[in-house]
Amino acid sequence: MLKDEKAIVVFSGGQDSTTCLFWALKTFKEVEVATFNYNQRHKKEIECAQTIAKELNVRHHLLDMQLINQLAPNALTRNDIDIKDGGEGELPSTFVPGRNLIFLSFAAVLASK
């Protein structure tokens, strides 16, 4: 039964992940959240995630993922790269290849504790 299980929510502090957090809190016995600091320009996401987790009394893990910037430099993590929409058939300069896959992998490792 799901009520007896633990959930890890990949948590940016935005609307979608906050909705997932509230669902998880209703569904699972124990819930923790993981937020990823990959040196993104918008630190507000991390601040919101910390505030929400604290208000809901949820254990919050802030994981250092700045290695992503070394592997895939982009406008989301580097001030010296201009933010540009992708042209026809091109990705925007803020695209981070594999970001969500990496986040899910690290959340799975965290959940195995």
The 8 nearest C-alpha neighbors of each residue, nearest first, counted from 0:
[[1, 2, 3, 4, 27, 26, 28, 5],
 [2, 0, 4, 3, 27, 26, 28, 5],
 [1, 3, 27, 28, 0, 4, 26, 5],
 [4, 2, 1, 28, 0, 27, 5, 29],
 [3, 5, 1, 2, 27, 28, 29, 6],
 [4, 6, 29, 30, 27, 28, 7, 3],
 [7, 5, 30, 29, 8, 31, 27, 4],
 [6, 8, 31, 32, 30, 110, 9, 106],
 [9, 7, 32, 10, 33, 20, 6, 31],
 [10, 8, 33, 32, 34, 7, 11, 106],
 [9, 11, 34, 16, 33, 12, 8, 32],
 [10, 12, 13, 34, 48, 44, 16, 45],
 [13, 11, 48, 47, 10, 44, 17, 16],
 [14, 12, 11, 16, 15, 17, 44, 48],
 [13, 15, 17, 16, 18, 12, 11, 19],
 [16, 14, 18, 17, 13, 19, 12, 11],
 [15, 17, 19, 10, 18, 13, 14, 20],
 [16, 18, 20, 14, 19, 15, 12, 13],
 [17, 19, 15, 21, 16, 20, 14, 22],
 [20, 18, 16, 22, 17, 21, 23, 15],
 [19, 21, 17, 23, 18, 22, 16, 24],
 [20, 22, 24, 18, 23, 19, 17, 25],
 [23, 21, 19, 25, 20, 24, 26, 18],
 [24, 22, 26, 20, 25, 21, 27, 19],
 [23, 25, 21, 22, 26, 27, 20, 30],
 [26, 24, 22, 23, 27, 21, 28, 2],
 [27, 25, 23, 24, 2, 22, 1, 28],
 [28, 26, 2, 29, 23, 4, 24, 1],
 [27, 29, 2, 3, 4, 5, 30, 26],
 [28, 30, 5, 27, 6, 4, 31, 24],
 [31, 29, 6, 5, 7, 24, 27, 23],
 [30, 32, 58, 7, 57, 59, 6, 8],
 [31, 33, 8, 59, 7, 10, 9, 60],
 [34, 32, 60, 9, 10, 61, 59, 8],
 [35, 33, 61, 10, 11, 60, 62, 9],
 [36, 34, 62, 61, 37, 64, 63, 33],
 [35, 37, 63, 64, 38, 62, 65, 34],
 [36, 38, 65, 64, 39, 35, 67, 63],
 [39, 37, 36, 76, 65, 40, 68, 64],
 [38, 40, 76, 37, 41, 75, 42, 36],
 [41, 39, 76, 75, 42, 38, 77, 78],
 [40, 42, 43, 39, 44, 45, 75, 38],
 [41, 43, 44, 45, 40, 46, 39, 38],
 [44, 42, 46, 41, 45, 47, 48, 40],
 [45, 43, 47, 42, 46, 12, 11, 48],
 [44, 46, 48, 42, 43, 47, 49, 11],
 [45, 47, 43, 49, 44, 48, 50, 42],
 [48, 46, 50, 12, 44, 49, 45, 43],
 [49, 47, 12, 45, 51, 46, 50, 11],
 [48, 50, 46, 52, 47, 51, 53, 45],
 [49, 51, 47, 53, 48, 52, 54, 46],
 [52, 50, 54, 48, 53, 49, 47, 55],
 [53, 51, 57, 55, 49, 54, 50, 56],
 [52, 54, 56, 50, 51, 55, 49, 57],
 [55, 53, 51, 56, 52, 50, 57, 49],
 [54, 56, 52, 53, 57, 51, 50, 58],
 [57, 55, 53, 54, 52, 58, 51, 59],
 [58, 56, 52, 55, 31, 59, 53, 30],
 [59, 57, 31, 32, 56, 60, 52, 30],
 [58, 60, 32, 33, 31, 57, 52, 61],
 [59, 61, 33, 62, 32, 34, 58, 31],
 [62, 60, 34, 35, 33, 59, 63, 36],
 [63, 61, 35, 36, 60, 64, 34, 33],
 [62, 64, 36, 65, 35, 37, 61, 66],
 [63, 65, 37, 66, 36, 67, 35, 62],
 [66, 64, 37, 67, 38, 68, 63, 36],
 [65, 67, 69, 64, 68, 70, 37, 63],
 [68, 66, 70, 65, 69, 71, 64, 37],
 [69, 67, 72, 71, 66, 70, 65, 76],
 [70, 68, 66, 67, 71, 72, 65, 73],
 [69, 71, 67, 68, 72, 66, 96, 65],
 [70, 72, 68, 69, 67, 73, 95, 96],
 [73, 71, 68, 69, 70, 77, 76, 74],
 [74, 72, 75, 93, 76, 92, 77, 71],
 [73, 75, 93, 80, 77, 82, 92, 76],
 [76, 74, 93, 73, 39, 40, 77, 94],
 [75, 77, 39, 74, 38, 40, 73, 68],
 [78, 76, 74, 79, 80, 73, 75, 72],
 [77, 79, 80, 74, 76, 81, 40, 75],
 [78, 80, 77, 81, 74, 73, 76, 82],
 [81, 79, 74, 78, 77, 73, 82, 92],
 [80, 82, 74, 83, 79, 78, 92, 77],
 [81, 83, 74, 92, 93, 80, 84, 91],
 [84, 82, 92, 91, 81, 85, 93, 74],
 [85, 83, 91, 86, 92, 82, 90, 93],
 [84, 86, 91, 90, 89, 83, 87, 92],
 [87, 85, 89, 88, 84, 90, 91, 83],
 [86, 88, 89, 85, 90, 84, 91, 83],
 [87, 89, 86, 90, 85, 91, 84, 92],
 [90, 88, 85, 86, 87, 91, 84, 92],
 [89, 91, 85, 94, 92, 88, 86, 84],
 [92, 90, 85, 84, 93, 94, 83, 89],
 [91, 93, 83, 74, 94, 82, 73, 90],
 [94, 92, 75, 74, 91, 73, 95, 82],
 [95, 93, 92, 91, 96, 90, 73, 75],
 [94, 96, 98, 71, 93, 97, 73, 75],
 [97, 95, 98, 94, 71, 99, 100, 67],
 [96, 98, 100, 99, 101, 95, 102, 71],
 [99, 97, 101, 100, 96, 95, 102, 67],
 [98, 100, 102, 101, 97, 103, 96, 104],
 [99, 101, 103, 97, 102, 98, 104, 105],
 [100, 102, 104, 98, 99, 103, 97, 105],
 [103, 101, 99, 105, 104, 100, 106, 98],
 [104, 102, 106, 100, 105, 101, 99, 107],
 [103, 105, 101, 107, 102, 106, 100, 108],
 [104, 106, 108, 102, 107, 103, 109, 101],
 [105, 107, 109, 103, 108, 104, 110, 102],
 [108, 106, 110, 104, 105, 109, 103, 111],
 [107, 109, 105, 111, 106, 110, 104, 112],
 [110, 108, 106, 107, 111, 112, 105, 7],
 [111, 109, 107, 108, 112, 106, 7, 6],
 [110, 112, 108, 109, 107, 106, 7, 105],
 [111, 110, 109, 108, 107, 106, 5, 7]]
